[in-house]
Amino acid sequence: MQLQQSADESIRSGLPEGLTAVKVLKQSGCSTYRRELRSMFLLRHANLVRLLGFCNQDTGQAFRALVYEYMGKKSLDIYIFGDKVQRATLGWLRRLNIIYEIAEGMKYMHVGSGVQMIHRDLKPHNILLDDNWTPKIPDFGLAMLFSPDEAKQHTQHIALQGYTAPECFSSSDVTPKSDVYSFGVVLLEIITGRQNEISQRLLPHVWNFWDNHRSHCPNHGPGCTLELLDRDVPRPDEESLRRLQICVTVGLLCVQDSRDDRPDMPAVADMLKSQDLPRINPSRQTLHGMEVGESSSGTTATEDLP
């Protein structure tokens, strides 16, 4: 059964049915195959998709395939951008756990494996869910060991999708803090159920709500957070709402314009697990010329997103 198709690869469920997923790469995918295979041999974590085997046949008609564990719930984007039933399936406790576990997976990639790996393509479509709703990060075809010499490769490919840090537009300079930015976008999408896309409208929308309510709501208050939450998901309890307040602030810190102002992934994971709001306040994003709806006065528009 084919699960996914693109120009360079197809993904099928393997045998025994439901236990494996086979990623078959086209002839043009040789470099992607090598990069992904190298990455997966170096990484082992509960929140990264597990590589079970591979095939590399160069004689005759070339055939390259990677065999991964099968993820029964498919990708995260189905549940945060889907219809009302799909969105409601992913309640707030599940969403919070998914946020925490993605952070742990990214933390491991950056500092926990003995090598520093950058994913470079983190987005909801590239976060898979198993039958227990555990998120796992797949698709290491763009991943790289952190090296300034490799930092400019493939940046244009991901820069068109709304998850790329501002420095990648101006200098193509990819670092672990670029992954932090992508994580921040994904976090805010999970909470709001709204997609950032190329227009980048979600980030100023969230920041404006957060900033406008600071003077009216103690500790950046629940009123602000409630207005940002996906309306198709039942209202959270008080404890979950408090955790979501922390998530909003952490997400905004992750998408700061300057990478020097963003926390690293270990700090992100620690802040998300804390009972207290971060002590550092995020700044408004300028987005460095990336498309954003603007009002006639030149300030970022605050109208509700569709």
C-alpha positions as CSV (number, residue, x, y, z in Angstrom):
1,M,0.0,0.0,0.0
2,Q,1.5,3.4,-1.0
3,L,1.5,5.9,1.8
4,Q,3.2,8.9,0.2
5,Q,4.6,9.9,-3.2
6,S,7.0,12.7,-4.3
7,A,9.3,13.4,-7.2
8,D,12.2,11.7,-5.5
9,E,10.7,9.0,-3.3
10,S,7.6,6.9,-2.5
11,I,6.7,5.5,0.9
12,R,4.8,2.2,1.2
13,S,3.7,0.0,4.0
14,G,5.8,-3.1,4.1
15,L,5.5,-6.7,5.3
16,P,4.3,-7.8,7.7
17,E,1.4,-5.4,7.0
18,G,1.3,-2.5,9.5
19,L,4.7,-3.1,11.1
20,T,7.1,-1.4,8.6
21,A,7.1,1.5,6.1
22,V,9.4,1.2,3.1
23,K,10.8,4.5,1.7
24,V,11.8,3.9,-2.0
25,L,14.0,6.6,-3.5
26,K,14.2,7.4,-7.2
27,Q,17.5,7.4,-9.1
28,S,17.8,11.1,-8.5
29,G,17.7,10.6,-4.7
30,C,21.2,9.1,-4.2
31,S,22.5,12.0,-2.1
32,T,19.3,12.1,-0.1
33,Y,19.6,8.3,0.5
34,R,23.2,8.6,1.7
35,R,22.5,11.6,4.0
36,E,19.4,10.0,5.5
37,L,21.1,6.6,6.0
38,R,24.1,8.2,7.7
39,S,21.9,10.3,10.0
40,M,19.7,7.4,11.1
41,F,22.7,5.2,11.9
42,L,24.0,7.9,14.3
43,L,20.6,8.6,16.0
44,R,18.6,6.4,18.4
45,H,15.8,8.1,20.4
46,A,12.2,7.3,21.4
47,N,11.0,10.4,19.4
48,L,12.9,9.7,16.2
49,V,11.5,7.2,13.7
50,R,13.5,4.0,14.0
51,L,15.4,2.7,10.9
52,L,14.9,-1.1,10.6
53,G,16.9,-1.8,7.5
54,F,18.0,-0.6,4.0
55,C,18.7,-1.7,0.5
56,N,21.2,-0.3,-1.9
57,Q,21.4,-2.0,-5.3
58,D,23.6,-0.4,-7.9
59,T,23.8,-3.2,-10.4
60,G,21.3,-3.1,-13.3
61,Q,18.4,-0.9,-12.4
62,A,19.4,1.1,-9.3
63,F,17.1,0.5,-6.3
64,R,17.5,2.3,-3.0
65,A,15.1,1.8,0.0
66,L,15.0,2.5,3.7
67,V,12.8,0.4,6.0
68,Y,11.3,2.3,8.9
69,E,8.9,1.4,11.7
70,Y,5.3,2.0,10.6
71,M,3.5,4.9,12.2
72,G,-0.2,4.1,12.4
73,K,-1.6,7.6,13.0
74,K,0.4,9.1,10.1
75,S,1.4,12.8,10.2
76,L,0.6,15.5,12.7
77,D,-0.7,18.0,10.1
78,I,-3.8,15.7,9.6
79,Y,-4.9,16.4,13.1
80,I,-4.0,20.1,13.6
81,F,-5.1,21.3,10.1
82,G,-7.8,18.8,9.3
83,D,-11.5,18.8,9.8
84,K,-13.3,19.4,13.1
85,V,-13.4,15.7,14.0
86,Q,-9.7,15.2,13.4
87,R,-8.8,18.3,15.3
88,A,-10.9,17.3,18.3
89,T,-9.3,13.9,18.4
90,L,-6.1,15.7,19.4
91,G,-7.1,17.1,22.8
92,W,-5.0,19.5,24.8
93,L,-3.2,16.9,26.9
94,R,-2.2,15.0,23.8
95,R,-1.1,18.2,22.1
96,L,1.0,19.2,25.2
97,N,2.6,15.8,25.3
98,I,3.4,16.0,21.6
99,I,5.1,19.4,22.0
100,Y,7.2,18.1,24.9
101,E,8.3,15.0,23.1
102,I,9.1,16.8,19.9
103,A,11.3,19.1,22.0
104,E,13.0,16.1,23.5
105,G,13.7,14.6,20.1
106,M,15.2,17.8,18.8
107,K,17.2,18.2,22.0
108,Y,18.7,14.7,21.4
109,M,19.5,15.6,17.8
110,H,21.4,18.7,18.8
111,V,23.2,17.7,22.0
112,G,22.3,14.1,23.1
113,S,23.6,11.8,20.5
114,G,27.3,12.6,20.6
115,V,27.1,14.4,17.3
116,Q,25.3,17.7,16.5
117,M,22.7,17.0,13.9
118,I,20.5,19.6,12.3
119,H,17.2,18.4,10.8
120,R,16.5,21.5,8.5
121,D,13.0,20.4,7.5
122,L,10.9,20.3,10.7
123,K,7.2,20.8,10.1
124,P,3.9,19.1,11.0
125,H,4.0,16.9,7.9
126,N,7.4,15.6,9.0
127,I,6.2,14.6,12.5
128,L,4.6,11.2,12.6
129,L,2.4,9.7,15.3
130,D,2.4,6.0,16.4
131,D,-0.7,4.1,17.6
132,N,-0.2,5.6,21.1
133,W,0.1,9.2,19.8
134,T,3.8,9.3,20.4
135,P,5.4,11.8,18.0
136,K,8.4,10.7,16.1
137,I,10.6,12.8,13.8
138,P,11.3,11.2,10.4
139,D,12.6,12.5,7.0
140,F,16.3,13.1,7.5
141,G,17.0,13.6,3.7
142,L,18.0,17.2,4.4
143,A,19.6,16.6,7.8
144,M,23.3,17.3,8.3
145,L,26.1,17.1,10.9
146,F,26.6,20.7,11.9
147,S,29.4,22.1,9.7
148,P,29.6,25.7,8.4
149,D,30.8,24.3,5.1
150,E,27.5,22.4,4.5
151,A,25.2,25.1,6.0
152,K,24.2,26.6,2.7
153,Q,23.0,23.4,1.0
154,H,19.2,22.9,0.4
155,T,18.2,26.1,2.3
156,Q,16.2,27.5,-0.6
157,H,14.1,24.3,-0.7
158,I,12.9,24.7,2.9
159,A,12.9,28.5,2.8
160,L,9.7,28.5,0.8
161,Q,7.6,26.6,3.4
162,G,7.1,29.1,6.3
163,Y,9.2,27.2,8.8
164,T,12.7,28.7,8.0
165,A,14.6,31.1,10.2
166,P,15.2,34.7,9.0
167,E,18.9,34.3,8.7
168,C,18.4,31.6,6.1
169,F,16.8,34.1,3.8
170,S,19.6,36.7,4.2
171,S,22.7,34.5,4.4
172,S,21.7,30.9,4.0
173,D,23.4,30.3,7.4
174,V,21.9,27.2,8.9
175,T,22.7,26.4,12.6
176,P,20.9,24.4,15.4
177,K,19.1,27.7,16.2
178,S,17.5,27.4,12.7
179,D,15.8,24.2,14.0
180,V,14.7,26.0,17.1
181,Y,12.9,28.6,14.9
182,S,11.2,25.8,13.0
183,F,10.2,24.1,16.3
184,G,8.7,27.4,17.5
185,V,6.5,27.7,14.4
186,V,5.3,24.1,14.8
187,L,4.6,24.7,18.5
188,L,2.4,27.7,17.8
189,E,0.6,25.8,14.9
190,I,-0.2,23.0,17.3
191,I,-1.7,25.4,19.8
192,T,-3.7,27.6,17.4
193,G,-4.6,25.0,14.7
194,R,-3.5,27.6,12.1
195,Q,-0.8,27.3,9.5
196,N,2.0,29.8,9.2
197,E,2.6,29.3,5.5
198,I,4.7,31.6,3.3
199,S,2.7,34.7,4.4
200,Q,4.1,34.4,8.0
201,R,0.9,35.9,9.3
202,L,0.6,33.5,12.3
203,L,3.7,34.7,14.1
204,P,2.6,38.4,14.4
205,H,-0.9,37.3,15.1
206,V,0.2,35.3,18.2
207,W,2.7,38.0,19.3
208,N,0.0,40.8,19.1
209,F,-2.4,38.8,21.3
210,W,0.4,38.0,23.8
211,D,1.6,41.7,23.9
212,N,-1.8,43.4,23.9
213,H,-3.0,41.3,26.9
214,R,0.2,41.6,29.0
215,S,-1.1,44.8,30.7
216,H,-4.6,43.4,31.3
217,C,-3.9,39.8,32.3
218,P,-1.6,38.8,35.2
219,N,1.3,36.6,34.1
220,H,0.3,37.1,30.4
221,G,-3.1,35.7,31.5
222,P,-5.4,32.9,30.5
223,G,-7.6,35.2,28.6
224,C,-4.9,35.8,26.0
225,T,-4.2,32.0,25.7
226,L,-7.8,31.0,25.4
227,E,-8.3,33.4,22.5
228,L,-5.4,31.8,20.7
229,L,-6.4,28.2,21.1
230,D,-7.8,26.0,18.3
231,R,-11.6,26.5,18.7
232,D,-12.4,23.0,17.5
233,V,-10.8,21.5,20.6
234,P,-12.7,21.4,23.9
235,R,-11.6,24.0,26.4
236,P,-8.6,22.8,28.5
237,D,-8.7,22.4,32.3
238,E,-6.9,25.0,34.4
239,E,-3.7,23.0,34.7
240,S,-3.5,22.5,30.9
241,L,-4.3,26.1,30.3
242,R,-1.3,27.1,32.5
243,R,0.9,24.8,30.5
244,L,-0.4,26.2,27.3
245,Q,0.4,29.8,28.5
246,I,4.0,28.6,29.0
247,C,4.1,27.1,25.6
248,V,2.9,30.3,23.9
249,T,5.7,32.3,25.5
250,V,8.3,29.6,24.7
251,G,7.1,29.4,21.1
252,L,7.5,33.2,20.7
253,L,11.0,33.0,22.2
254,C,11.9,30.3,19.6
255,V,10.9,32.5,16.7
256,Q,12.9,35.6,17.6
257,D,14.5,37.3,14.6
258,S,18.1,37.0,15.8
259,R,19.3,33.5,16.5
260,D,21.3,34.9,19.5
261,D,17.9,35.8,21.1
262,R,16.5,32.2,20.7
263,P,17.1,29.6,23.4
264,D,18.8,26.4,22.4
265,M,16.8,23.1,22.5
266,P,18.0,22.0,26.0
267,A,16.7,25.4,27.3
268,V,13.5,25.0,25.4
269,A,12.9,21.6,26.8
270,D,13.6,22.8,30.4
271,M,11.3,25.8,30.0
272,L,8.4,23.7,28.7
273,K,8.7,21.4,31.7
274,S,8.9,24.3,34.2
275,Q,5.9,25.3,36.3
276,D,6.8,29.0,35.8
277,L,6.6,31.3,32.8
278,P,9.9,32.2,31.2
279,R,11.5,35.2,32.8
280,I,12.6,36.6,29.4
281,N,9.9,38.4,27.3
282,P,10.0,37.8,23.5
283,S,10.2,40.8,21.1
284,R,8.1,41.5,18.1
285,Q,9.3,39.7,15.0
286,T,10.2,41.9,12.0
287,L,10.5,38.8,9.8
288,H,13.2,40.5,7.7
289,G,11.1,41.3,4.7
290,M,9.2,38.0,4.6
291,E,5.6,38.4,3.5
292,V,3.3,39.6,6.2
293,G,0.0,41.4,6.0
294,E,0.4,45.1,7.0
295,S,-1.9,47.8,7.9
296,S,-1.9,51.2,6.2
297,S,0.2,52.6,9.1
298,G,3.0,50.1,8.3
299,T,2.5,48.0,11.5
300,T,1.6,44.4,11.4
301,A,-2.1,43.7,10.9
302,T,-3.9,42.2,13.8
303,E,-7.0,40.9,12.1
304,D,-8.2,37.4,12.9
305,L,-6.8,34.7,10.8
306,P,-9.1,32.5,8.7
